[in-house]
Amino acid sequence: MKLVVIVPAFNEEKTIGKLILGIPRKISGFDKIEVLVIDDGSQDKTVDFAMNAGADKIVSHPTNLGMGETFMTGVRNCIAMGADVTVIIDADLQFDPKDIPKLTVPIINNQLDVALGSRWLNQKVQGIPTRKLIGNMMFTKLISFLAGQKFTDTQSGYVAYSREALMNLTVVNEFNFSQEAILDLKFKGFRLGEIPVSVKYFEERKSRIVKSMFNYSSRVTSMIIKTLVYHKPVLTFGILGSLLILGGIFGKIITVTDMFNFGIDSELTTGFIILGIVNYTLGLFANVVFKRHAFTEKRLRDYIKQTNSDD
């Protein structure tokens, strides 16, 4: 059994060395443990400090591409390195690398395919900004509702994946990966669960992801909509189509009865109904396209597994 720990880093020269040195190199159930650093275009000495601390492999982006792309670079490299279990941990020392065994146990025992490190499960965290806590709670409830499973922390950067989950994961959002990965794997039928992990917050450090609550909320909402369109096209376009049709019918009722004296154009209400029907059609068409795409991906993954098995 091989464990690969992904450490995404962008200008983390102050902490990355200490983090890598703190990663356990002997964990029950694993014969080999390697550290993979994904340098997202750092302009300081992040790479030098990571190398000196004993990172087994370092992959550098020429420019800063964002957390989502950094994560997927790590995923591709972990698969190539033959990882049976993969753990991703932030380089800023907010999470304790000593918790890695806690995350890997349910993966090794085949209890979970994905173990999410939760900052809030059965514990309270001191020092987190109030607006960040509120935003986390709101999106966690939304992701829980969409996924059909209750979570306490869907924005954690501390997660363990089985090889099968990693090979089936698709993340296209360059902004962040955590919520999209949860929905993607949950919709694909993988088992997700949470493990409590310790966390420290440093007041002087500003988040590189959350520039403002409005910016973060709009980008996460956009990601959620894209994920739903991909995985649940019939439902997504069906809801939009139903709203348009109901709006058109309501408009026609108002026009015919002159209920509110709004003077709504009858052609406009007809247009809403037609657009609603078009959305239903788009949902069915998108469902066929995405199913075909998912089938092609599965065939490709099966071919890769077979090739690796023959080797």
N, C-alpha and C positions, 0 to 999 in steps of 0.2 A: 504494500500500500504506500502510495506517495501523496504527500501533502504539499501544495504550493500556496504560499501566502503572497497575495498581490498587495503592493503598497503603491497606490497612485500618489504622485507628488508634484507639486508646483511651487518652487521657491521655498523649500522646507529644510534648508541647511541647518537650522537651529535645533530641529527635533528628529530628523530622519535617522541619524546615527544612533541615538539613544533608543529609538523605537526598534530598529533592526536588531540591536544587541539584546533587546528585551524579548524578542520572539523565541519561544522555546524550540530547541533543536532536537529534543527527545520527547515524544508524546506517544502514549500507549496506543497501539494499533497501527502505527506508521513505521515503515522501514526507512523512509527517506523524507526529509523536510527541506524544501528550498524556498528562498525568498526572491520574488520577482518584483523589481521596481519599475514602474512605468512613469518616466519623467515627461511631464506634459509641457515641454518647452521652457524649463526653468532657466532663469537668467543669473542664478547665484551658483553656489558650489554644492547644490543638492546631489549631483551625480558623484562628485568626489567623496563626499561624506558617506554616501550609500555604499560606495565601493570599499572604502576603508573599514566600514562597519561589518562587511562580510556578505553583502548581497550576492546571490548566486547568478543572477542575470539582470541586466539593466537595459531597458528599451526606451529610447528617447524620441519624442515627437520634435520635429524642427521648429514648430510654433505651438502656442497654447491652443488646443483644440476643444477643451471642455471636458467635464467629468464623464459624460456619457461615452464619448469616443475613447477616452483614456481607459475606461472600464472594459470596453469591447476589445481594445488592443490587448489588455491583460487576459481576457477570456480566450482569445485566439492563441496567445502564447502558452497559456496553461494547458490547453488541449494538445498543442504540439509538444509540450514538455512531458506529457503522459500523466497529468495529475488525476488521481482518483478522487480527491477532495480538494476544493479550493476555498480559501478564506480571503476576503478582502478587508483591509483595515486602513483607516485614514492615517496619514503620516504625521499628524499634528499632535499626537500623544494624548488626545482627549480620551481615547479608548485604551484600556490596559491589555497589552498583548498576552498577558498571563491567562486571559479568559479564552484564548483560542481552543484549548482542550474542551471547554464546556460546549463550544459551538460544534465541534467535530464529533462528539460522542453520539448524538442522535443520527448523524449521517452514517457513521461506521456501523451502528446497530440497525440500520435500515428502518429507522422510525420516521425519519423525515428526508425529503430531498433537498430542502432549503431550510437552514436554521438562521432566523433573523435575530441579531443582537438587539434586545430591547432595553432602552434607557429607563422606561417607566414601569415595566412589569414588576409588580410587588415591591416597588421601591420609589423613593422620592429623590429627585436630583436638585442640588443646590446650585445657584449661580446662573441658571439659564435665563436669558432676557424674557420678559413677560410676553411681548408680542411674538417672539419666536415660538414660545410654548403654545400660545393660542393658535397660531398658524399650523403648528404640528398637529394639534388635536383636531382641528377642523379637517385637514386633509387626510388624517388617519381614519376618521369616521367615514369620510367619503370613500376612500379606498376599501375600507372594510365592507361598506354597503355594496360596492360594485363587485368585489371579489366574493361576497357571500361568506366571509369568515371574519371574525372579530380579531383585530390587531390593536396593539397599544402604541406601536412606533413603526411607521412605514417610511421614515426618512433617515433611518440609521445607515451609517457607512461601514457597518461591521456585520458581515454576513458570511455564512458558509454554504457552499453548493456541492452537491454530488456531481460526478462527471456527467451522468445522464442529463441532469438539469442544465448543466453548463452547455452541453452540446445542443440542447434544444432552445436555448435562450436567444431571443432577438431583441436588441435594444437599438433604436434608431435616433433617439433624442440625444443631442449633443450636450444639453444643459445639465441633466442629471440622469441617474439610472435607477434609483431605488424603487420609486413607485411603479415605473414602467416594467421593471423586472418582476415585481410582485404580481401585477396583473397579467403579464405575458405568461408566466409559468403557472399561475393559478388557472387561467383559462385553458391551459394545455393539460391540466389534470395532475400536476405535480403536488406533492404534499409539503405544505409550508407550516412552520411553527415558530414560536418565539422563545428565546432563552435570555434571561436577565443578565446584563453585563454592566460593569461599572463604568462611569464616565466622569470626566472633570471638565469644567468650563473655565476658560481664562478670559477675564473681563477686557483685557487690553487687545485681544485678538478679534478682528472683524471677520465675519463669514465671507468667503469668496463666492459662495453660491447665492446667499440671500443679500442682495444689494439693497433691496427695499421690499416690503411686504407686497406692494402692488405688482412689482416686477416679478417676484417669485410666484405669486398667486396666478398671474396671467399665464406665465410659462408652464406651470404645472397643470393648469386647467387645459391649456392647449395640448399638452402631452396626453392627458387622460382622454380627451376627445379623440385624438388620433388613434390611441390604443383601442378604444371602443369601436371606432369605425373599422379597424383592421380585424378585430376578433369577433365583434358582434354587429356586422353591417346591417343585417335584417332588422335587428332591434333598434339600432341607432337611426337608420333612415326611416324606419317605421314610425318611431316616435315623432321625428321631424315632419314626416308626411301627414301623420294624424293631426298634429297641431295646425298645419297649413290648411288641411281640409276642414277641420272644425272652425278655424278662423274664417274660411270662405263661406261656410254654411251660416255661421252666426252673422256675417256681414250681409248675406242675402236676406236673412230674416229681418234684420234691421232695415234694409232697403225696401223690402216689400211692405212691411208694417209701418215704416217711417217712425219707428219707436222713439228714437232720440233726435230725429231731424238732423242727422249728420250729413245727409246727402252723399252717401257712399256710392261710388260708381259700380254698377252691376258687373261690368267687364272686369273690374279689379277683383271682385270676389270670385268670379269664375276663374281668373288667373291663379288665385290662391289654391282653388280646388285642383286645377290641372297640375300645378307644381307639387301638390301633395301626392297625386297619383304618380307623377314622374319620380318622386323620392322613393315610393314603394318599389318601382321598377329598378331604380339605381341600387337599392338595398339587395334585391335578388341578384342583380348582375354582379355587384361587388362580392357577394357571398360566394358565387361560383368562381370568380377570379382568385379570391383569397384562399379558398379551399384548394384550388389547383396549385397555388403558390406553396401552401403548407405541405401538400403531397410531394411536390418537387423537392422541398427542403428535407423532408423525411427520407426520400429516396437517396439524396446526397449524403445524409448523415449515416444511413445504413451502409452505403458504399464505403464511406471513410472507415467505419467500424470494421467492416469485413476486410478492408485492405490492411488495417492495423493488426487485425487478428492473424492474417496470413503472414505478415512480416514477423 
